[in-house]
Amino acid sequence: MAEDVEEDFDEEPDEAGGSGGKGSRKKLLIFILIPVLLVVIGAAVAFFTGLADGLMGGGEEEPEAHGEAEAGGHAAPADDGHGGGGGGDDGHGGAAGGASGYVELSEMVVDLNASGRKRTFLKLRVSLELDNPGDAGAVEAELPRIVDSFQVYLRELRVEDLEGSAGMYRLKEELLRRVNMAVKPVHVKDVLFGEMLIQ
């Protein structure tokens, strides 16, 4: 019996030591798991934001793929089998090289169509992108007609018509349609919003 008590007495410190070992294992697991998890998250962020491309060599391109550099520092065009020539100027379409002209309209403040006593205003600054930069003079000559067309349309809008990206898109398309009708035969490529504020 004395031996049983000694064995029980001897086992208690082992259990206490064992529970201390389990606690230290948990601490060790936490100190290993957290840094590994942080490294994995950091690597994922670097990968998805493109920061890791430079480290992995993904951002470098071989110079042979685009031709050898000439004396002026520019590469000679390479025949990569993706078509050639094309793009000749036949007098239709935009200017060569993708050059565009811009005409800035003056800031407009318009009273929106609102029900109730509260008045709502739209402050709008717009630029017109032209296919041909040489048409800027013709567009500027028609600015009073363009501004009038815009204001007639804008005064009939409600705040709900301008909400969200769909509202902005519809507004942009309608203004583009109206400006192209006003400046025919000149073609305006796009209407660009510089500022749009609803009060």
Steps between C-alpha positions, in 0.01 A plus 500: 500500500784732576628426156163599344506834680854562380397419142197732526720765655756456224232522226356835616811701421519330160143605425576853613811496286299348216243780508784750505639323194165530324489873577850547367402305189209738445732798542750346261222432249380860527850641458557288190153517348457879518825590317438234234146631452628858472759398240235319294265799515783738408599283204139488379468879523830548315392256230158655439625860504784424260780578743635148471551523121835674538619244755395201292626640171153530348544870420806450281463440128762371267620765256489252208121490519478867396805546281850619572564853618628739235739790544218740596402281793182377337443143397445411137154363432495123517300280266317296757231362270218713641412671176663792345445811298137597529391824652542707185329840514209509259354824637246324721523447873736650753837659474807281466673388817185521710537877549184662630396856545313628803259787541428613855149628569442764763362390836122459504271530801151368432188482717381137488135397474415431865166452666436692818629831623865403520701605196775271374788620284739317271845647449666351193830554317535311172771451237432374150747258340521543124605243242691765306681777690450730200125503565540693826422832328176366353391365839587826679289691247201285601553528879185711561288235324674219697454673838134572422438138403670379818308736727160416351569132564657546846212712634260209445712252696418392852757407765393136467597508131862576593548240773762229459729413215205412274365852543838650415526278193152597375583869552828464311333320208219756475739796510717333234195447278391862542844648432544289186160620372603862566839488325422276201703409281777525761519191722555524876651176632417533870362724772733513801382615842748729673272569795147400592344615825138471613388733780 
